[in-house]
Amino acid sequence: MPTIEVIKASEAPQAPKKLSKVADQLVTALNALRKDEVLKLSADEGKSLRGLKTSVGRITSNAGIKVTSWDDGTYLYVQKADQKSER
């Protein structure tokens, strides 16, 4: 059984911030996708595709959205896992 203790709110760390603007945009875009649509993302200048894929994975995982993602060396493609279509 965990230890339970009551403390003053001022003694507790701040609650995590809401989704960043970019994370919110990604979640909104994913939720708006139709079955035959895929997001095409490009990494910011100086950033890697691998880093972008990691960020997308964290954002979607935290939002409870299962996705399939792949890249072609230039772009990252993301599709909701429950919306896979014939390619």
C-alpha positions as CSV (number, residue, x, y, z in Angstrom):
1,M,0.0,0.0,0.0
2,P,1.4,3.4,-0.9
3,T,2.1,5.9,1.8
4,I,-0.5,8.7,1.8
5,E,0.3,12.1,3.2
6,V,-1.6,15.4,3.1
7,I,0.6,18.5,2.3
8,K,-0.1,22.1,1.5
9,A,-0.6,22.9,-2.2
10,S,2.3,25.3,-2.0
11,E,4.6,22.4,-1.1
12,A,3.7,20.4,-4.1
13,P,5.5,20.8,-7.5
14,Q,3.6,22.6,-10.2
15,A,1.3,20.5,-12.3
16,P,2.6,19.7,-15.8
17,K,1.9,22.3,-18.5
18,K,-0.8,21.6,-21.1
19,L,0.3,20.4,-24.5
20,S,2.6,22.8,-26.4
21,K,1.2,24.6,-29.4
22,V,3.0,22.2,-31.8
23,A,1.8,19.1,-29.9
24,D,-1.7,20.5,-29.8
25,Q,-1.6,21.1,-33.6
26,L,-0.3,17.6,-34.2
27,V,-3.0,15.9,-32.1
28,T,-5.7,18.1,-33.7
29,A,-4.4,17.2,-37.2
30,L,-4.3,13.5,-36.4
31,N,-7.9,13.5,-35.0
32,A,-9.1,15.3,-38.2
33,L,-7.6,12.8,-40.6
34,R,-9.9,10.8,-42.9
35,K,-9.3,7.1,-43.5
36,D,-7.5,7.9,-46.8
37,E,-5.2,10.6,-45.4
38,V,-1.7,10.7,-43.9
39,L,0.2,13.5,-42.3
40,K,3.4,14.5,-44.1
41,L,5.9,16.1,-41.7
42,S,9.3,17.7,-42.2
43,A,11.9,18.3,-39.5
44,D,12.8,21.9,-38.7
45,E,16.1,23.0,-40.2
46,G,19.0,21.6,-38.3
47,K,16.8,18.9,-36.7
48,S,16.8,15.2,-37.6
49,L,14.0,13.0,-38.9
50,R,14.8,10.6,-36.1
51,G,14.3,13.4,-33.5
52,L,11.0,14.3,-35.2
53,K,9.8,10.7,-35.1
54,T,10.7,10.5,-31.4
55,S,8.8,13.7,-30.7
56,V,5.7,12.5,-32.6
57,G,5.9,9.2,-30.7
58,R,6.0,10.9,-27.3
59,I,3.2,13.3,-28.2
60,T,0.9,10.7,-29.6
61,S,1.6,8.3,-26.7
62,N,0.8,10.9,-24.1
63,A,-2.4,11.8,-26.0
64,G,-3.4,8.1,-26.2
65,I,-3.3,8.0,-30.0
66,K,-1.9,4.9,-31.7
67,V,-0.1,5.7,-34.9
68,T,1.9,4.1,-37.6
69,S,4.8,6.2,-38.9
70,W,7.5,5.8,-41.6
71,D,9.9,8.0,-43.5
72,D,11.4,8.3,-46.9
73,G,14.6,10.0,-45.8
74,T,13.1,13.4,-46.3
75,Y,9.6,13.4,-44.7
76,L,7.9,11.6,-41.9
77,Y,4.5,10.2,-42.6
78,V,2.1,9.5,-39.8
79,Q,-1.3,7.8,-39.9
80,K,-3.6,6.8,-37.1
81,A,-3.2,3.0,-36.5
82,D,-7.0,2.5,-36.7
83,Q,-7.2,4.3,-40.0
84,K,-4.8,2.3,-42.1
85,S,-5.8,2.2,-45.8
86,E,-4.5,0.4,-48.7
87,R,-1.4,2.0,-50.1
